[in-house]
Amino acid sequence: MTTLKIGDKAPDFSGIDQNGSTVQLKDFKGKKVVLFFYPKASTPGCTAEACDLQNNIDRFVAKNYQVIGVSADSQKRQLNFSEKNNLQYPLIADEDKVVINAYGVWGPKKFMGREFDGIHRTTFIINEDGLIEDIITKVKTKEHTTQILK
């Protein structure tokens, strides 16, 4: 789906998270960033993915990673999702799809025989210098940490 490739400079972004704070890629220079895009907060697959990352947050912190989630949900919905699942990382409320489009993860999807536009579940691993180190398009929601820290 995305036209970005490993080795590309990651598109800079700025978004508002579930707590109303501004989250910008440039704020994490010197850290690795796990930028994961998910279709909809509080749905089963998205909850499994977000919780798998949260359950392993200490492993990410120990390896100098910052986890950031992005969906087109409202700030309120992101806050509810975060509180309900005790998520300790920012969830960007990208209702205008600025970050989503910058990373090229919005487009036609099929689900239960129906076609519609939506977010393609994709994770970008961005290195300390702001370059894309890996792109995971076949996300295993319950084992996503293992895919990232392979």
C-alpha positions in Angstrom: 0.0 0.0 0.0 2.6 2.6 1.1 5.1 3.9 -1.4 7.7 4.5 1.4 10.6 2.0 1.4 13.2 0.9 3.8 16.0 3.5 3.8 13.7 6.4 3.0 13.6 9.4 5.3 10.5 9.0 7.5 8.0 11.8 6.8 8.0 14.3 9.7 4.7 14.6 11.5 3.0 16.5 14.2 -0.2 15.3 15.8 -2.3 15.6 19.0 -2.4 12.6 21.2 -5.2 11.3 23.5 -4.1 13.7 26.3 -4.1 16.8 24.1 -0.3 16.9 23.8 1.6 17.5 20.6 3.6 14.6 19.4 6.3 15.2 16.7 8.7 12.8 15.1 11.6 15.3 15.6 11.1 15.1 19.4 12.4 11.5 19.3 15.7 12.1 17.5 18.2 9.7 19.0 15.5 7.1 19.7 14.0 4.4 17.6 10.3 4.9 16.9 7.7 2.2 16.5 5.0 4.1 14.5 2.0 1.8 14.2 -1.2 2.6 12.3 -4.3 0.8 13.3 -7.8 0.9 11.8 -10.1 1.7 14.8 -9.6 2.0 18.5 -11.4 -0.5 20.8 -11.9 -3.1 18.0 -10.7 -6.7 18.8 -7.6 -6.7 16.5 -6.5 -3.2 17.4 -6.9 -3.9 21.1 -4.8 -7.1 20.8 -2.1 -5.2 18.9 -2.0 -2.2 21.3 -2.1 -4.5 24.4 0.7 -6.7 23.0 2.9 -3.6 22.6 1.9 -2.3 26.1 2.6 -5.7 27.7 6.1 -5.4 26.4 6.7 -1.7 26.9 9.7 -2.3 29.2 11.4 -4.3 26.5 10.9 -1.4 24.1 12.1 1.2 26.6 15.2 -0.9 27.4 16.1 -0.9 23.7 15.6 2.9 23.4 12.3 2.7 21.4 9.4 5.1 21.6 6.0 3.5 20.7 3.4 5.7 19.0 0.0 4.7 17.7 -2.0 6.5 15.0 -5.6 6.1 13.8 -8.3 8.4 12.5 -10.2 8.2 15.7 -11.1 11.3 17.7 -9.0 12.4 20.7 -11.9 11.3 23.0 -12.0 7.8 21.5 -8.2 7.5 21.7 -8.4 8.6 25.4 -11.1 6.0 26.2 -9.0 3.3 24.4 -5.9 4.3 26.2 -7.5 4.4 29.7 -9.5 1.2 29.2 -6.3 -0.7 28.2 -3.8 1.2 30.4 -1.7 2.2 27.4 1.4 4.1 28.4 2.4 5.6 25.0 0.9 8.3 22.8 -2.0 7.6 20.5 -2.4 10.3 17.8 -5.9 11.3 16.9 -5.4 11.9 13.1 -9.0 12.7 12.2 -7.8 14.8 9.2 -5.6 11.9 8.1 -2.5 14.1 7.7 -0.1 11.6 9.2 -2.0 8.6 7.7 -1.7 10.1 4.2 2.0 11.1 4.7 2.8 7.4 5.4 0.4 6.2 2.6 -1.6 3.8 4.7 -5.1 5.0 3.7 -6.8 3.3 0.8 -9.3 0.7 -0.4 -9.9 -2.4 1.7 -12.2 -5.4 1.7 -13.9 -6.8 4.8 -16.6 -9.4 4.8 -17.2 -8.9 1.1 -17.6 -5.1 1.4 -15.2 -2.6 -0.1 -14.4 0.7 1.6 -11.6 3.1 2.3 -9.7 2.7 5.6 -6.3 2.4 7.3 -4.1 -0.5 6.3 -2.6 -1.9 9.5 1.1 -1.1 9.0 4.0 -0.5 11.3 7.1 1.6 10.5 10.3 1.2 12.5 12.2 4.5 12.3 15.9 4.6 13.4 17.6 7.2 15.5 18.5 9.3 12.4 14.9 9.4 11.1 15.3 6.8 8.4 12.8 3.9 7.9 14.5 0.8 9.1 11.6 -1.6 8.6 8.0 -1.7 7.4 5.7 -4.4 8.7 2.6 -4.8 6.5 1.5 -8.3 7.6 1.0 -7.4 11.3 0.3 -10.3 13.7 -1.8 -8.4 16.3 -1.1 -10.8 19.2 2.6 -11.2 18.4 3.5 -7.8 17.1 6.3 -7.2 19.6 8.0 -10.3 18.4 7.8 -9.1 14.8 9.3 -5.7 15.8 12.1 -6.9 18.0 13.0 -10.0 15.9 
